[in-house]
Amino acid sequence: MPPRKRARPNATTMKMVGKQVAAARIAKNLTQTQLGELVRLDAETIASIEQGRRALMPNVAELMDRHLGLPGTLTVAAEEMPAVDATPPWAEEYMDLEYSAIALSWFDNQVVPGLLQTENYARAVFTCRVPAHPEAEIESLTASRIARQQILHRASPPTLSFVVWEAVLQDRLGGDEVHAEQLRHLRACADLPDLSLQAMPLGRTSHAGLDGPFTLVETSDHQHLGYTESQRGSHLISDPNEVSILSRKYAMLRTQALNTEQTRGLLDRLLGET
């Protein structure tokens, strides 16, 4: 049998363990960067662990115990944390990175990328969830998604590249009016100077993105990360080899997709049909 995936601990426990890590590090007069070097993690990951946004894995806990002079305290805590989810959802951490990113590259084959959704389309997406969200939660999620789009209108917005499967543009989530509004919004976004929008056409005989949607992030200090979401969770990717694979996939997707001018033409045709 394959090894059982480790479950994600609950948020309260993660924060408690994170505080223990921070206290032990400070007691040893180490910076987050210095502790990261000892346990082979970057300072950003150490900060996420200490803030309770990232789970402390047992193998990392063992290294921390060793370098911080602890008698197995963190190892026990990491192994005994109660679980609530099978996949660690790094969504909040990704949102922080997205907000300050200097470049984002996004492939989606299910829905219009969140940064390009209208309010009504976003609400329709959240309404489709099974099991259903309560109405108040749908409104909260919709407001949060639209608030993220402020980065498109910053004085110095990030460089944005999107590849979207044509089927996403054809789907009528929310009904005909929502669909038409979303197409008009995409057509306007396609003219933004720092934004590239490309459609992956139907009927191709090859496709570099069959494993599903993903996002590539370049941070202000030029760190390159990947982010993926699945049915039951999300994953922030920092391993250079894995990020490289996603980068190569994205480069190939851009060559397989319609170019930006052809994509604007496709949107114009779809708008003519609505």
C-alpha positions as CSV (number, residue, x, y, z in Angstrom):
1,M,0.0,0.0,0.0
2,P,1.2,3.6,-0.7
3,P,2.3,5.6,2.4
4,R,-0.6,7.3,4.1
5,K,-0.6,11.1,3.5
6,R,-0.1,13.1,6.6
7,A,-3.1,15.1,7.6
8,R,-3.1,18.8,8.2
9,P,-3.3,19.8,11.9
10,N,-5.9,22.3,13.1
11,A,-5.1,26.0,13.1
12,T,-5.1,26.5,16.8
13,T,-2.5,23.7,17.4
14,M,-0.4,25.0,14.5
15,K,-0.2,28.4,16.1
16,M,0.7,26.9,19.5
17,V,3.5,24.8,18.0
18,G,4.7,27.8,16.0
19,K,5.0,29.9,19.1
20,Q,7.1,27.1,20.7
21,V,9.4,27.2,17.7
22,A,9.7,31.0,17.9
23,A,10.4,30.9,21.6
24,A,13.1,28.2,21.3
25,R,14.7,30.0,18.4
26,I,14.8,33.4,20.2
27,A,16.2,31.7,23.3
28,K,19.1,30.4,21.2
29,N,19.6,34.0,19.8
30,L,19.0,32.8,16.2
31,T,17.3,34.6,13.3
32,Q,14.8,32.9,11.2
33,T,17.3,32.8,8.4
34,Q,19.9,31.1,10.7
35,L,17.5,28.5,11.9
36,G,16.4,27.9,8.3
37,E,20.0,27.2,7.3
38,L,20.3,24.7,10.1
39,V,17.2,22.7,9.1
40,R,17.4,23.3,5.3
41,L,14.4,25.6,5.0
42,D,14.2,29.3,3.8
43,A,13.4,32.1,6.2
44,E,10.0,32.5,4.7
45,T,9.0,28.9,5.6
46,I,10.3,29.3,9.1
47,A,8.2,32.5,9.5
48,S,5.1,30.6,8.2
49,I,5.7,27.8,10.7
50,E,6.1,30.3,13.6
51,Q,3.0,32.2,12.6
52,G,1.0,28.9,12.5
53,R,0.3,29.1,8.7
54,R,2.4,26.0,7.9
55,A,2.5,22.7,9.7
56,L,5.7,21.6,11.3
57,M,6.6,18.3,9.8
58,P,8.2,15.6,12.1
59,N,11.4,15.4,10.2
60,V,11.9,19.2,10.4
61,A,10.9,19.1,14.1
62,E,13.6,16.5,14.8
63,L,16.2,18.8,13.3
64,M,14.9,21.8,15.2
65,D,15.0,19.8,18.5
66,R,18.6,18.9,17.8
67,H,19.8,22.4,16.9
68,L,17.8,24.2,19.5
69,G,18.8,21.8,22.3
70,L,15.3,20.6,23.0
71,P,14.5,17.1,24.4
72,G,12.2,16.0,21.6
73,T,9.6,18.6,22.5
74,L,8.9,19.7,18.9
75,T,9.0,16.2,17.5
76,V,6.3,15.1,20.0
77,A,4.2,18.1,19.2
78,A,4.5,17.6,15.4
79,E,3.6,13.9,15.7
80,E,0.6,14.4,18.0
81,M,-1.1,17.3,16.3
82,P,-4.8,16.5,15.7
83,A,-5.8,16.4,12.0
84,V,-8.6,18.1,10.2
85,D,-7.7,17.8,6.5
86,A,-5.8,15.5,4.3
87,T,-4.0,18.1,2.2
88,P,-2.3,21.3,3.6
89,P,-4.2,24.3,2.2
90,W,-1.6,27.0,1.8
91,A,-4.2,29.3,0.3
92,E,-3.7,32.1,2.9
93,E,0.1,32.0,2.4
94,Y,-0.4,32.1,-1.4
95,M,-2.7,35.2,-1.1
96,D,0.0,37.0,0.8
97,L,2.5,36.2,-2.0
98,E,0.0,37.1,-4.7
99,Y,-0.5,40.5,-3.2
100,S,3.1,41.5,-3.3
101,A,4.2,39.5,-6.4
102,I,6.0,41.2,-9.3
103,A,4.9,38.6,-11.8
104,L,2.1,35.9,-11.9
105,S,1.6,33.3,-14.5
106,W,-1.7,31.4,-14.3
107,F,-3.2,28.4,-16.2
108,D,-6.8,27.4,-15.6
109,N,-9.0,24.8,-17.3
110,Q,-12.0,24.9,-14.9
111,V,-13.0,28.5,-14.3
112,V,-11.9,32.0,-15.2
113,P,-8.9,32.8,-13.0
114,G,-9.9,34.5,-9.8
115,L,-8.1,37.8,-10.6
116,L,-10.2,38.1,-13.7
117,Q,-13.6,37.2,-12.4
118,T,-16.5,39.6,-12.2
119,E,-18.4,39.8,-8.9
120,N,-21.4,38.0,-10.3
121,Y,-19.2,35.3,-11.9
122,A,-17.3,34.7,-8.7
123,R,-20.6,34.4,-6.8
124,A,-21.8,31.8,-9.3
125,V,-18.5,29.9,-8.9
126,F,-19.0,29.7,-5.1
127,T,-22.7,28.9,-5.5
128,C,-21.7,25.8,-7.5
129,R,-19.9,24.2,-4.6
130,V,-21.0,20.8,-3.4
131,P,-21.9,20.6,-0.5
132,A,-23.3,24.1,-0.8
133,H,-21.8,27.1,1.1
134,P,-24.2,29.0,3.3
135,E,-25.3,32.3,1.6
136,A,-23.4,34.5,4.0
137,E,-20.2,32.6,3.3
138,I,-20.8,32.9,-0.4
139,E,-21.0,36.7,0.0
140,S,-17.9,36.8,2.2
141,L,-15.9,34.6,-0.3
142,T,-17.0,36.7,-3.2
143,A,-16.0,40.0,-1.5
144,S,-12.6,38.6,-0.7
145,R,-12.0,37.4,-4.2
146,I,-12.9,40.7,-5.7
147,A,-10.7,42.6,-3.2
148,R,-7.7,40.6,-4.5
149,Q,-8.1,42.3,-7.8
150,Q,-6.8,45.6,-6.5
151,I,-3.3,44.5,-7.6
152,L,-4.4,44.9,-11.2
153,H,-4.9,48.6,-10.6
154,R,-1.8,49.4,-8.6
155,A,0.5,52.2,-9.7
156,S,3.0,49.5,-10.5
157,P,0.9,46.3,-11.1
158,P,2.6,42.9,-11.4
159,T,3.3,41.5,-14.8
160,L,0.4,39.1,-15.4
161,S,0.1,36.2,-17.8
162,F,-3.0,34.0,-18.2
163,V,-3.7,30.9,-20.3
164,V,-7.3,29.8,-20.1
165,W,-8.9,26.8,-21.8
166,E,-11.5,27.9,-24.3
167,A,-14.2,25.6,-22.7
168,V,-14.0,28.0,-19.7
169,L,-15.0,30.9,-21.9
170,Q,-17.9,28.9,-23.4
171,D,-19.4,27.8,-20.1
172,R,-22.3,29.9,-18.8
173,L,-21.9,29.7,-15.1
174,G,-24.5,31.9,-13.5
175,G,-26.6,32.2,-16.7
176,D,-26.4,34.2,-19.9
177,E,-26.2,37.6,-18.4
178,V,-23.4,36.7,-16.1
179,H,-21.6,35.0,-18.9
180,A,-21.8,38.0,-21.2
181,E,-20.7,40.3,-18.4
182,Q,-17.7,38.1,-17.8
183,L,-16.7,38.0,-21.4
184,R,-16.9,41.8,-21.6
185,H,-14.7,42.0,-18.5
186,L,-12.1,39.6,-20.0
187,R,-12.1,41.6,-23.2
188,A,-11.3,44.8,-21.3
189,C,-8.6,43.0,-19.2
190,A,-7.0,41.8,-22.5
191,D,-6.2,45.4,-23.3
192,L,-4.4,46.2,-20.0
193,P,-0.7,46.9,-20.7
194,D,0.7,44.6,-18.1
195,L,-1.6,41.7,-18.7
196,S,-1.4,38.9,-21.3
197,L,-4.5,36.7,-21.9
198,Q,-4.3,33.6,-24.1
199,A,-7.0,31.0,-24.8
200,M,-6.1,27.4,-25.2
201,P,-8.3,26.4,-28.1
202,L,-10.5,23.4,-28.3
203,G,-9.6,20.5,-30.6
204,R,-5.9,20.4,-30.0
205,T,-4.0,17.1,-30.4
206,S,-1.4,18.0,-27.7
207,H,-1.8,19.8,-24.4
208,A,0.9,20.6,-21.8
209,G,-1.6,21.3,-19.0
210,L,-3.5,18.1,-18.6
211,D,-2.5,17.7,-15.0
212,G,-4.7,20.6,-14.1
213,P,-4.5,24.3,-13.2
214,F,-1.5,26.0,-11.5
215,T,0.0,29.4,-10.8
216,L,3.6,30.6,-10.9
217,V,4.7,33.5,-8.6
218,E,7.7,35.7,-8.7
219,T,8.2,37.6,-5.4
220,S,9.7,41.0,-5.0
221,D,13.0,39.4,-4.0
222,H,12.8,37.2,-7.1
223,Q,12.0,34.0,-5.5
224,H,10.0,31.7,-7.8
225,L,7.2,29.6,-6.4
226,G,4.3,27.5,-7.6
227,Y,0.8,27.0,-6.3
228,T,-1.8,24.4,-7.1
229,E,-5.3,23.6,-5.9
230,S,-7.2,20.3,-6.0
231,Q,-10.6,19.1,-4.9
232,R,-9.6,18.9,-1.3
233,G,-6.9,21.3,-0.7
234,S,-4.1,23.4,-2.0
235,H,-0.3,23.3,-2.1
236,L,2.4,26.0,-2.2
237,I,5.5,24.7,-4.0
238,S,9.0,26.0,-3.2
239,D,11.2,23.1,-4.4
240,P,13.2,24.5,-7.3
241,N,12.9,21.3,-9.3
242,E,9.1,21.2,-9.0
243,V,8.8,24.9,-9.8
244,S,11.0,24.3,-12.9
245,I,8.6,21.6,-14.1
246,L,5.7,24.0,-13.8
247,S,7.6,26.8,-15.5
248,R,8.4,24.5,-18.4
249,K,4.7,23.4,-18.6
250,Y,3.7,27.0,-18.7
251,A,6.2,27.9,-21.4
252,M,4.8,25.1,-23.6
253,L,1.2,26.1,-22.9
254,R,1.9,29.6,-24.2
255,T,3.2,28.2,-27.5
256,Q,0.1,25.9,-27.8
257,A,-2.4,28.6,-27.0
258,L,-3.8,31.3,-29.3
259,N,-1.7,34.4,-29.1
260,T,-3.0,37.6,-27.5
261,E,-4.4,39.1,-30.7
262,Q,-6.1,35.8,-31.6
263,T,-7.6,35.6,-28.1
264,R,-9.1,39.0,-28.4
265,G,-10.6,37.9,-31.7
266,L,-12.1,34.9,-30.0
267,L,-13.6,37.0,-27.2
268,D,-15.1,39.4,-29.8
269,R,-16.7,36.4,-31.6
270,L,-18.1,34.9,-28.4
271,L,-19.5,38.4,-27.5
272,G,-21.1,38.5,-30.8
273,E,-22.9,35.3,-30.1
274,T,-24.2,36.3,-26.6
